Amino acid sequence: MNKNTILVALIATQISALLAAEESNTLVSDASKNAATLLNSIEPGNMMLADYVKLGIEAEILATYSKENNNDGTSEDSNDLVFDKLDIGLDVDVTENIKFNTVFEYEDGEDLRVDSAQFDFELTDYLAVTVGKAYIPFGAFGGDMISDPLTLDLGEVCKTTAGLIWSPVNELAVSAWVFSGDIEEEINNGAVIIEFAPVNELTFGFGVISDICEGSLADSIELDDDSDYEQTAGVNAWIAINLTDSLSVAGEYIAAIDDIDALNGDKPQAWAFDAVWKATDDLTIAGRYEGTKEFLAEETPKSRVGGTVTYALNDAVSLSAEYLYGKYDDVSEFDDSHAVTGRLAIAF
């Protein structure tokens, strides 16, 4: 699921701001929080419940229309109006060097749940530890679109984890993670992520995870009781560039490094290119071109293109409209698809 705040820059640009912080002790604290909450948690808002507690809220109402054209010449369409999401985030300064962050999330048709909850321990000016239920930053998943990128569908990982974040200089952050999996419920999974910001206009990063199936693919893995499961490592690379003060572009690639026996020998891959243009202080235009290979091809587009226009009514409320066109692989019953989404969002 994507972090859809109002008129934010690409997530990678947020990382650049963290890595460019002037004070090293602030950097490590922020890098720890960034690494643990990058994917789905919301940034604490400006509402102070106490001197040491911040509250942030995001809510979305979506109006959707979609049409799928089948290979046999038939088509199916649907429309809906839903209260799609409510996120409530709390950020607590337990002590000067210990922080606690949690996000409660409601999604349409589901009960309110704890989406993430972790402690951040600042050990030194350049070293921090995160422990809790967190989104491991395997992937940047940036952009200002309503829809999530296909790379997130492949690479998003939220686990109870422990992470070590090392940032010896402002331009570099390295994090290492260990976690227990859902497919194999043992602490035998890990990930390493390296992020660079050599200049304010450029950020890029690399990551490797011990088993890419422990992310969004886990629900698609079916094992026999007597089968031997083998982990399949995954890799990720991304780059983001601020071309001007108002225009940013980013690209990302995620893939398994080998065939996955539990997925009929497929070797899933996903990639996405995003562009965000802040046309005015109130108007943002975003576009994305993305694709997949051997990634649940019966239901996932092999290519997709679209754009989102967002207008900020004020600092907290925005209206957005999005169109997406998807093209499917020959193994799918679908030929192509069209999706139109309108969104009313609040974030403060």
N, C-alpha and C positions, 0 to 999 in steps of 0.2 A: 504494500500500500504506500501511496506517495504522500509526502509532506507538502501539503498545498497551502502555504501561507500567502498573504496578499503581497503582490508585487515584489517577491523576493528574487534575488539573482540566482544563478545556478548554484546548487549545493557545493560544487567545487569552488565557487567564488567565496562561499562562506569559509571553506577550509583555508583558502588563501588568506583571508582576514585573520583567522586564528593563528596561522603560522607566521604572519607578519607582525604579531603583537610585539610591543616594545619591551615589556617587562617579562623576564623569563618565568617568574613564579606564576604570573597570570597565564602565560602560555600553556604551561603544563596542566593547570587546572582546566582550562578551556579545551585543550587537546584531549584530555581524559573524557570530558563530557561529550565532546564531539565524536570521539571514536565509539563511545558506548551508545549514543542516541542519534546517530547520523541519519538512519534510514526512516524511522517512522515516528519518533517522538517529536513533540513540539517544543519550540523554544519557550522558556518561561516568559510571561508577559510582564507588563509594568505594574500590575496590581500587587501591592505589598500587603500581605496579611499580617505581617509582623516585620520587625527589623531584619529577620533572617529567613523569611519565607516569601517566595514569589509565586504567583498563580498565573497560568496561561490557559486560554480556552480557544478551541477551534470548532466550528460547526459548519456543516454543508447540507444544503438541500439541492437535489439534482432532478432535472427533467430530462428524460432520455428517449430517443427513438433510434431503433436499429433495424436493418434489413439485411438478411443473408440470402444470396442467390446460390442455389444448389446446382450441382453438375448436371442433374437430370432436367434442368429447365424450370423447375419450380422455385418458389421463393417463400421466405417467412419474414414477417415483420412484427415488431413489438414496441410498446411504449410504456413509460412508467413515470411516476412522480414519487420520490422517496426522500425521507429524512435520512441521508446517507451516512453521516458520521458526526460523532461528538467526541472530541478529545479534551481532557482536563489534565493539565500538567502542573505538578508542584515541584519547586526547586528549593531545597532547604540547606542553609549553611549551618551544619551541625556544630562545627568548630571552624577555626580559620583554615585548617588543612583537610577537613572532612566535609564532603558534600553528599547530599542525597537527592535523587531525582526520580520521580515516578510519573507515569502517564496512565490514566484510566480512559478506556476507549469504549464507545458504543458504536456498533455498526448495524445497519438495517437488518432486522431479523435475528439479531443476536443479543445476548445479555451483556450488560456492562461488565467489563473485565479489566484486569491489570495488564496493560500492554507491555510496559517495561517498568523496572524498578531496580535501581542500582546505587551503590555507594561508590564515591570517588575519593581515594586517599592520595593526597599529595605528599610524597615521601621526601623529595628534594625539589630544588628549582627546576630540574629537568627530568624527573622521574615520578610517575603516578601509577596507581593500581585501581582498576575498576572491578567490582564484584557484584553480580546480581543478574536479573533477567534483562538482557540487552540485545540490541541489534548489532551484530558484528559487522564492522564497516567493510565487508567484502563487496565492493561496488559503490559507486557514487550516486547513481540513480537521480540525476539532476533534471532540471527543466522546470518550466512554469506552465506545463500542460495540466489539464484536468486528469487525464488518464495516466496510469503508470506505464513506464517503458517496459518493453518486453525483456530487457535485461534484468529488471527487478523480478519479473515472473520466474526467471531462471535462478537468480543468485541471492535473493533475500534470505537471510538467516537470522532468526531470533531464538536465542537459547539462554538457559542459565549458564553463565560463563564467568571466567576470571580473565582479565586482560591487564597486560603490562604495557604502559605507554612511555616511550623514551624520546625526548626531544632536546638534544644537546645544543642545537642552534635554532633560531627562529625559522629557518628555511627547510627544516627536516623534522618529520615525526615518524617514528617506527612503533608499531603496536603488534603484540603477540597475544594470542588467545587460545584458551583450552576450554572445551565444553563437552557435555554428555549429549549423545545423539538420541534421536527418536527411533531410528531404524535399529541401531544397536545401542541399548541403554547402558553405555559405559563411557567413562571419561577417556576416550581414545580418539578424540577429534581435536583439531587445532587449525589455526589460521595465522598468517603473518601478512601485514599490510605496511607498505612504505609510501609516504606522501611527501612530495617536494613542492616548494614554492620559491624558485630561484629569484623571481621578480614578482611584483604585485600583479602583473598582467598575465602571468602564466602559472598554472598548477598542474601537476600530473602525479599519477600514482600507479602502483602495482600491488597485486595481492595473490596469494595462493591459499587454498583451503584443502584440508585433507580429504574431504568427501563432499562433493558438490550436491549429492543426493540428499544431504541433511537439511537443505534449504526448502524451497518451494516444491521441489521434485518429490519430497518424502511421501506426499499423499498419493503419488502415482506408482510407488514401489510396492509390489506384491510379492511376498516370499512364501515358498512352501516351508512347512515346519522342518523338513530335513535338508533344506538347501543351505549352502555355504555362501554367505554374503561377502562380497569383496568391495572395499571402498574404492572410489574413483575420484582422484584429485581434480580440482578445478582451478583455473587461473583467470585473472581479471586485469585489465589495464584501462586507464582513462586519462583524458587530458581536457583541460578547459582553458580558454584564452579570452581575455577581455580585449576585444579589438578596439573599442572606444569606451567612453564612460557610459554609453547607453546600449552597446551591442556586445553580446557574449556568445561564444560558440563552444560546444563540448562534444566529445566523442567517447564511447565506451564499448568494450568488448569483453564478454564472459564466455567461457567454454570449459567443457570437460576435456581432460588431456588424453582420455582413452575411451574405448567403447564401454558402455554400461550394460552388462549382461542382464541386469534386472529390468532394463528398458529395451529388451529385444535387440541388444547390441548397438543401439543408437549412441551417437556421440554428440550430445546437444551443444549448440552454440547460439549466442544471441548478441546483437550489436545495435547501437543507437547513436544517431547524430542529432544534437539539439542546437537550436539557435533562439536567443531571447533578445528582443529589441524593445527597450523602454522608450516608446515614441514620445511620450510626454510624462509629466509627473503622475498623471492619472491613468495613462493608457499603456498597456504592455501587450506585445504581440510575440507569440512563441510558436515555433515549428519543430517538427521531428520527422526524421526518416529512419526507419529501423527494419530489422529483419531477423530471421532465425534459420537454422539448419538442423534437421534431425531433432527438433525440440517439440515433442508431442504434436507431430505434424497434422494429426487428424483434427485437432481443435485449435491450434495456434497458427496465426497467419505467418506465411514465409516472408512477407514484406508488408509494411504498413506505413502510411504517410498521412500527415494531418497537421492541423494548426489550432491554436487557442488564442482568443482575444479576451483580455481582462481589463475591465474598467473599474477603478476604485472610486466608490461613492464618497468615502472618507478614509481616515486612517485605519478603520477597523472592518469596513464592509465593502465587498466587491461583487461585481457581476461578471460572469465569464460565459463564453460560447465556444464550442469545440466541434470540429468535424474530423473524422478519421475514415480512411479507405484502406481496407485490407485485402490482400490476395493470398490464396491458400495453395498448398501443395496438391499434387495430383492424388495423393492417398486420402485426402479429406473429401467428405461429401459436399463441402462448400466450394464454390468457385471464387466468390468475392463477397465483401460485406461493406456496408455503409453505417456509420454511427454518428448521431448528432446529440450533443449533450449541452444543456444549460445549467449553470451553477450559481446559486446565491451562497456566499461564504462570509463568515465572520471570524476574525482572529484578533485577539488582544491579550 
